[in-house]
Amino acid sequence: GIFSGTLSYIFNVWKPGVKFSTIVADAKEKGFTEPDPRDDLSGTDVQRKVTILSRECGLKVELDDVTVKSLVPEKLQNWE
């Protein structure tokens, strides 16, 4: 299955020469992203879903047990 419709959309639409920010803005405009796209791009949304699925399978998993690597540049990760 697909854990992130946003990431699936972005990586299916993104082509060489197209700005990543343009694709993210397009995904947000179409309603594919979380209200703050950084939740998708940081891996937080997938991290939550994997944690929930793991718990449903009977595993004792905490959010911090699921390692993710953010696509959000570090200087933008805590931007308000």
LOLUM-784889 format. One record per residue: residue in one letter; residue number from 1; x negated, y, z of N, C-alpha, C in turn. Coordinates in Angstrom, 3 decimals, decimal comma. Each point is the difference from the previous one (the first is absolute). Example, Ala and Ser with C-alpha at 12.3 -4.5 7.8 and 13.67 -1.06 7.14 Angstrom:
BEGIN
@aa = A i = 1 n.x = -13,190 n.y = -5,690 n.z = 7,800 ca.x = 0,890 ca.y = 1,190 ca.z = 0,000 c.x = -0,900 c.y = 1,200 c.z = 0,000
@aa = S i = 2 n.x = 0,350 n.y = 1,050 n.z = -0,720 ca.x = -0,820 ca.y = 1,190 ca.z = 0,060 c.x = 0,770 c.y = 1,090 c.z = 0,730
REM end
This chain:
BEGIN
@aa = G i = 1 n.x = -0,818 n.y = -1,178 n.z = 0,000 ca.x = 0,818 ca.y = 1,178 ca.z = 0,000 c.x = -0,862 c.y = 1,241 c.z = 0,000
@aa = I i = 2 n.x = 0,644 n.y = 1,106 n.z = -0,130 ca.x = -0,665 ca.y = 1,298 ca.z = -0,002 c.x = 0,283 c.y = 0,672 c.z = 1,332
@aa = F i = 3 n.x = -1,048 n.y = 0,359 n.z = 0,713 ca.x = 0,161 ca.y = 0,664 ca.z = 1,281 c.x = 0,138 c.y = 1,514 c.z = -0,136
@aa = S i = 4 n.x = -0,397 n.y = 0,551 n.z = -1,136 ca.x = 0,096 ca.y = 1,443 ca.z = -0,191 c.x = 0,421 c.y = 0,314 c.z = -1,429
@aa = G i = 5 n.x = 1,253 n.y = 0,409 n.z = -0,128 ca.x = 0,492 ca.y = 0,428 ca.z = -1,308 c.x = -0,758 c.y = 1,213 c.z = -0,496
@aa = T i = 6 n.x = -0,398 n.y = 0,863 n.z = 0,922 ca.x = -0,760 ca.y = 1,195 ca.z = -0,364 c.x = -1,324 c.y = -0,369 c.z = -0,637
@aa = L i = 7 n.x = -0,766 n.y = -0,866 n.z = 0,682 ca.x = -1,305 ca.y = -0,376 ca.z = -0,545 c.x = 0,152 c.y = -0,774 c.z = -1,301
@aa = S i = 8 n.x = 1,018 n.y = -0,829 n.z = -0,083 ca.x = 0,259 ca.y = -0,728 ca.z = -1,236 c.x = 0,277 c.y = 0,974 c.z = -1,145
@aa = Y i = 9 n.x = 0,845 n.y = 0,973 n.z = 0,251 ca.x = 0,316 ca.y = 1,005 ca.z = -1,024 c.x = -1,256 c.y = 0,758 c.z = -0,421
@aa = I i = 10 n.x = -0,737 n.y = 0,499 n.z = 0,999 ca.x = -1,190 ca.y = 0,807 ca.z = -0,287 c.x = -0,992 c.y = -0,775 c.z = -0,858
@aa = F i = 11 n.x = -0,292 n.y = -1,239 n.z = 0,363 ca.x = -1,029 ca.y = -0,732 ca.z = -0,723 c.x = 0,494 c.y = -0,583 c.z = -1,320
@aa = N i = 12 n.x = 1,309 n.y = -0,023 n.z = -0,219 ca.x = 0,523 ca.y = -0,403 ca.z = -1,307 c.x = 0,100 c.y = 1,170 c.z = -0,963
@aa = V i = 13 n.x = 0,083 n.y = 1,226 n.z = 0,541 ca.x = 0,163 ca.y = 1,189 ca.z = -0,833 c.x = -1,321 c.y = 0,737 c.z = -0,225
@aa = W i = 14 n.x = -0,886 n.y = -0,073 n.z = 0,950 ca.x = -1,249 ca.y = 0,751 ca.z = -0,051 c.x = -0,869 c.y = -0,440 c.z = -1,160
@aa = K i = 15 n.x = -0,396 n.y = 0,942 n.z = -0,826 ca.x = -0,848 ca.y = -0,254 ca.z = -1,164 c.x = -1,231 c.y = 0,902 c.z = 0,067
@aa = P i = 16 n.x = -1,094 n.y = -0,408 n.z = -0,624 ca.x = -1,187 ca.y = 0,862 ca.z = -0,033 c.x = 0,355 c.y = 1,386 c.z = -0,539
@aa = G i = 17 n.x = -0,526 n.y = 1,008 n.z = 0,657 ca.x = 0,243 ca.y = 1,370 ca.z = -0,424 c.x = 1,194 c.y = 0,659 c.z = 0,686
@aa = V i = 18 n.x = 0,822 n.y = -0,777 n.z = 0,702 ca.x = 1,147 ca.y = 0,556 ca.z = 0,712 c.x = -0,408 c.y = 0,205 c.z = 1,456
@aa = K i = 19 n.x = 0,261 n.y = 1,189 n.z = 0,524 ca.x = -0,362 ca.y = 0,291 ca.z = 1,388 c.x = 0,827 c.y = -0,867 c.z = 0,941
@aa = F i = 20 n.x = -0,679 n.y = -0,562 n.z = 0,977 ca.x = 0,659 ca.y = -0,835 ca.z = 0,996 c.x = 1,114 c.y = 0,782 c.z = 0,692
@aa = S i = 21 n.x = -0,268 n.y = 1,258 n.z = 0,324 ca.x = 0,993 ca.y = 0,837 ca.z = 0,687 c.x = 1,260 c.y = 0,195 c.z = -0,853
@aa = T i = 22 n.x = -0,148 n.y = 0,008 n.z = -1,305 ca.x = 1,157 ca.y = 0,136 ca.z = -0,896 c.x = 0,888 c.y = -1,236 c.z = 0,090
@aa = I i = 23 n.x = -0,612 n.y = -1,163 n.z = 0,032 ca.x = 0,762 ca.y = -1,251 ca.z = 0,103 c.x = 0,695 c.y = -0,088 c.z = 1,355
@aa = V i = 24 n.x = -0,696 n.y = 0,400 n.z = 1,061 ca.x = 0,602 ca.y = -0,029 ca.z = 1,338 c.x = 1,186 c.y = 0,966 c.z = 0,054
@aa = A i = 25 n.x = -0,166 n.y = 1,197 n.z = -0,555 ca.x = 1,101 ca.y = 0,976 ca.z = -0,023 c.x = 1,183 c.y = -0,542 c.z = -0,790
@aa = D i = 26 n.x = -0,259 n.y = -0,676 n.z = -1,107 ca.x = 1,059 ca.y = -0,602 ca.z = -0,810 c.x = 0,732 c.y = -1,085 c.z = 0,792
@aa = A i = 27 n.x = -0,754 n.y = -0,838 n.z = 0,699 ca.x = 0,600 ca.y = -1,061 ca.z = 0,823 c.x = 0,865 c.y = 0,601 c.z = 1,106
@aa = K i = 28 n.x = -0,483 n.y = 1,080 n.z = 0,601 ca.x = 0,778 ca.y = 0,657 ca.z = 1,067 c.x = 1,277 c.y = 0,606 c.z = -0,567
@aa = E i = 29 n.x = -0,115 n.y = 0,661 n.z = -1,136 ca.x = 1,164 ca.y = 0,622 ca.z = -0,640 c.x = 1,070 c.y = -1,044 c.z = -0,343
@aa = K i = 30 n.x = -0,437 n.y = -1,189 n.z = -0,370 ca.x = 0,933 ca.y = -1,076 ca.z = -0,357 c.x = 0,520 c.y = -0,759 c.z = 1,213
@aa = G i = 31 n.x = -0,486 n.y = 0,379 n.z = 1,192 ca.x = 0,493 ca.y = -0,614 ca.z = 1,226 c.x = -0,657 c.y = -1,320 c.z = 0,368
@aa = F i = 32 n.x = -1,149 n.y = -0,303 n.z = -0,592 ca.x = -0,684 ca.y = -1,258 ca.z = 0,283 c.x = -0,836 c.y = 0,033 c.z = 1,271
@aa = T i = 33 n.x = -0,419 n.y = 1,193 n.z = 0,415 ca.x = -0,906 ca.y = 0,095 ca.z = 1,142 c.x = 0,755 c.y = 0,195 c.z = 1,313
@aa = E i = 34 n.x = -0,729 n.y = -0,210 n.z = 1,090 ca.x = 0,503 ca.y = 0,406 ca.z = 1,308 c.x = 0,087 c.y = 1,528 c.z = -0,022
@aa = P i = 35 n.x = 0,731 n.y = 0,613 n.z = 0,939 ca.x = 0,073 ca.y = 1,468 ca.z = 0,007 c.x = -1,380 c.y = 0,660 c.z = -0,036
@aa = D i = 36 n.x = -0,970 n.y = -0,585 n.z = 0,690 ca.x = -1,387 ca.y = 0,452 ca.z = -0,083 c.x = -0,768 c.y = -1,092 c.z = -0,736
@aa = P i = 37 n.x = -0,367 n.y = 0,230 n.z = -1,266 ca.x = -0,681 ca.y = -1,034 ca.z = -0,795 c.x = -1,267 c.y = -0,561 c.z = 0,642
@aa = R i = 38 n.x = -0,575 n.y = 0,723 n.z = 0,955 ca.x = -1,191 ca.y = -0,516 ca.z = 0,678 c.x = 0,307 c.y = -1,287 c.z = 0,756
@aa = D i = 39 n.x = 1,270 n.y = -0,205 n.z = 0,422 ca.x = 0,366 ca.y = -1,262 ca.z = 0,653 c.x = -0,192 c.y = -1,175 c.z = -0,955
@aa = D i = 40 n.x = 0,279 n.y = 0,226 n.z = -1,274 ca.x = -0,206 ca.y = -1,041 ca.z = -1,010 c.x = -1,477 c.y = -0,129 c.z = -0,353
@aa = L i = 41 n.x = -0,623 n.y = 1,133 n.z = -0,283 ca.x = -1,381 ca.y = -0,009 ca.z = -0,479 c.x = -1,000 c.y = -0,379 c.z = 1,080
@aa = S i = 42 n.x = 0,363 n.y = 0,200 n.z = 1,247 ca.x = -0,900 ca.y = -0,359 ca.z = 1,099 c.x = 0,065 c.y = -1,487 c.z = 0,314
@aa = G i = 43 n.x = 1,031 n.y = -0,667 n.z = -0,510 ca.x = 0,187 ca.y = -1,414 ca.z = 0,296 c.x = 0,895 c.y = -0,225 c.z = 1,207
@aa = T i = 44 n.x = 0,429 n.y = 1,090 n.z = 0,651 ca.x = 0,811 ca.y = -0,107 ca.z = 1,210 c.x = 1,314 c.y = -0,727 c.z = -0,256
@aa = D i = 45 n.x = 0,659 n.y = 0,296 n.z = -1,107 ca.x = 1,283 ca.y = -0,645 ca.z = -0,303 c.x = -0,182 c.y = -1,510 c.z = -0,197
@aa = V i = 46 n.x = -1,025 n.y = -0,388 n.z = -0,746 ca.x = -0,287 ca.y = -1,427 ca.z = -0,201 c.x = -0,410 c.y = -0,640 c.z = 1,325
@aa = Q i = 47 n.x = -0,784 n.y = 0,695 n.z = 0,786 ca.x = -0,433 ca.y = -0,505 ca.z = 1,308 c.x = 1,212 c.y = -0,319 c.z = 0,879
@aa = R i = 48 n.x = 0,978 n.y = 0,907 n.z = 0,007 ca.x = 1,227 ca.y = -0,225 ca.z = 0,785 c.x = 0,756 c.y = -1,231 c.z = -0,497
@aa = K i = 49 n.x = 0,134 n.y = -0,102 n.z = -1,313 ca.x = 0,758 ca.y = -1,117 ca.z = -0,587 c.x = -0,678 c.y = -1,349 c.z = 0,263
@aa = V i = 50 n.x = -1,319 n.y = -0,038 n.z = -0,108 ca.x = -0,734 ca.y = -1,244 ca.z = 0,274 c.x = 0,139 c.y = -0,376 c.z = 1,467
@aa = T i = 51 n.x = -0,030 n.y = 0,984 n.z = 0,881 ca.x = 0,172 ca.y = -0,256 ca.z = 1,431 c.x = 1,385 c.y = -0,584 c.z = 0,276
@aa = I i = 52 n.x = 1,029 n.y = 0,599 n.z = -0,573 ca.x = 1,376 ca.y = -0,491 ca.z = 0,186 c.x = 0,140 c.y = -1,413 c.z = -0,541
@aa = L i = 53 n.x = -0,493 n.y = -0,237 n.z = -1,214 ca.x = 0,091 ca.y = -1,326 ca.z = -0,611 c.x = -0,735 c.y = -1,044 c.z = 0,846
@aa = S i = 54 n.x = -1,166 n.y = 0,358 n.z = 0,494 ca.x = -0,776 ca.y = -0,919 ca.z = 0,840 c.x = 0,756 c.y = -0,358 c.z = 1,271
@aa = R i = 55 n.x = 0,621 n.y = 0,999 n.z = 0,604 ca.x = 0,780 ca.y = -0,247 ca.z = 1,213 c.x = 1,209 c.y = -0,887 c.z = -0,290
@aa = E i = 56 n.x = 0,630 n.y = 0,212 n.z = -1,143 ca.x = 1,135 ca.y = -0,838 ca.z = -0,394 c.x = -0,426 c.y = -1,456 c.z = -0,202
@aa = C i = 57 n.x = -1,260 n.y = -0,195 n.z = -0,346 ca.x = -0,551 ca.y = -1,350 ca.z = -0,173 c.x = -0,469 c.y = -0,593 c.z = 1,330
@aa = G i = 58 n.x = 0,190 n.y = 0,737 n.z = 1,084 ca.x = -0,349 ca.y = -0,505 ca.z = 1,316 c.x = -1,400 c.y = 0,339 c.z = 0,483
@aa = L i = 59 n.x = -0,709 n.y = 0,823 n.z = -0,738 ca.x = -1,354 ca.y = 0,379 ca.z = 0,408 c.x = 0,034 c.y = 1,202 c.z = 0,934
@aa = K i = 60 n.x = -0,921 n.y = 0,026 n.z = 0,920 ca.x = -0,118 ca.y = 1,142 ca.z = 0,909 c.x = -1,000 c.y = 0,970 c.z = -0,615
@aa = V i = 61 n.x = 0,518 n.y = 0,939 n.z = -0,750 ca.x = -0,833 ca.y = 0,939 ca.z = -0,740 c.x = 0,376 c.y = 1,422 c.z = 0,397
@aa = E i = 62 n.x = -1,019 n.y = 0,817 n.z = 0,204 ca.x = 0,194 ca.y = 1,425 ca.z = 0,256 c.x = -0,417 c.y = 0,768 c.z = -1,251
@aa = L i = 63 n.x = 0,488 n.y = 1,197 n.z = -0,128 ca.x = -0,301 ca.y = 0,831 ca.z = -1,164 c.x = -1,503 c.y = 0,112 c.z = -0,239
@aa = D i = 64 n.x = -0,754 n.y = 0,183 n.z = 1,058 ca.x = -1,458 ca.y = 0,158 ca.z = -0,133 c.x = -0,702 c.y = -1,291 c.z = -0,430
@aa = D i = 65 n.x = 0,698 n.y = -1,134 n.z = 0,047 ca.x = -0,581 ca.y = -1,265 ca.z = -0,447 c.x = -0,055 c.y = -0,090 c.z = -1,527
@aa = V i = 66 n.x = 0,755 n.y = 0,848 n.z = -0,669 ca.x = 0,062 ca.y = -0,011 ca.z = -1,468 c.x = -0,916 c.y = 1,109 c.z = -0,513
@aa = T i = 67 n.x = -1,107 n.y = -0,402 n.z = -0,585 ca.x = -0,988 ca.y = 0,955 ca.z = -0,505 c.x = 0,424 c.y = 0,534 c.z = -1,366
@aa = V i = 68 n.x = -0,078 n.y = 1,306 n.z = -0,153 ca.x = 0,309 ca.y = 0,618 ca.z = -1,285 c.x = -1,094 c.y = 1,000 c.z = -0,353
@aa = K i = 69 n.x = -0,115 n.y = 0,293 n.z = -1,279 ca.x = -0,943 ca.y = 1,015 ca.z = -0,467 c.x = 0,807 c.y = 1,075 c.z = -0,722
@aa = S i = 70 n.x = -0,120 n.y = 1,203 n.z = 0,466 ca.x = 0,780 ca.y = 1,122 ca.z = -0,514 c.x = -0,489 c.y = 0,457 c.z = -1,372
@aa = L i = 71 n.x = 0,947 n.y = 0,406 n.z = -0,833 ca.x = -0,321 ca.y = 0,645 ca.z = -1,273 c.x = -0,009 c.y = 1,524 c.z = 0,155
@aa = V i = 72 n.x = 0,378 n.y = 0,471 n.z = 1,189 ca.x = 0,033 ca.y = 1,433 ca.z = 0,271 c.x = -1,405 c.y = 0,458 c.z = 0,394
@aa = P i = 73 n.x = -0,531 n.y = 1,026 n.z = -0,675 ca.x = -1,321 ca.y = 0,509 ca.z = 0,378 c.x = -0,006 c.y = 0,406 c.z = 1,476
@aa = E i = 74 n.x = -1,112 n.y = -0,241 n.z = 0,674 ca.x = -0,087 ca.y = 0,234 ca.z = 1,444 c.x = 0,428 c.y = 1,411 c.z = 0,398
@aa = K i = 75 n.x = -0,375 n.y = 0,995 n.z = -0,790 ca.x = 0,330 ca.y = 1,385 ca.z = 0,375 c.x = 1,503 c.y = 0,291 c.z = -0,085
@aa = L i = 76 n.x = 0,758 n.y = -0,864 n.z = -0,644 ca.x = 1,452 ca.y = 0,194 ca.z = -0,101 c.x = 0,793 c.y = -0,930 c.z = 0,909
@aa = Q i = 77 n.x = -0,653 n.y = -0,913 n.z = 0,684 ca.x = 0,704 ca.y = -1,001 ca.z = 0,795 c.x = 0,770 c.y = 0,590 c.z = 1,170
@aa = N i = 78 n.x = -0,503 n.y = 1,078 n.z = 0,597 ca.x = 0,669 ca.y = 0,604 ca.z = 1,141 c.x = 0,526 c.y = 1,402 c.z = -0,306
@aa = W i = 79 n.x = 0,172 n.y = 0,269 n.z = -1,264 ca.x = 0,478 ca.y = 1,321 ca.z = -0,430 c.x = 1,454 c.y = 0,166 c.z = 0,393
@aa = E i = 80 n.x = 0,336 n.y = 1,157 n.z = 0,508 ca.x = 1,391 ca.y = 0,292 ca.z = 0,413 c.x = 0,619 c.y = 0,974 c.z = -0,962
REM end
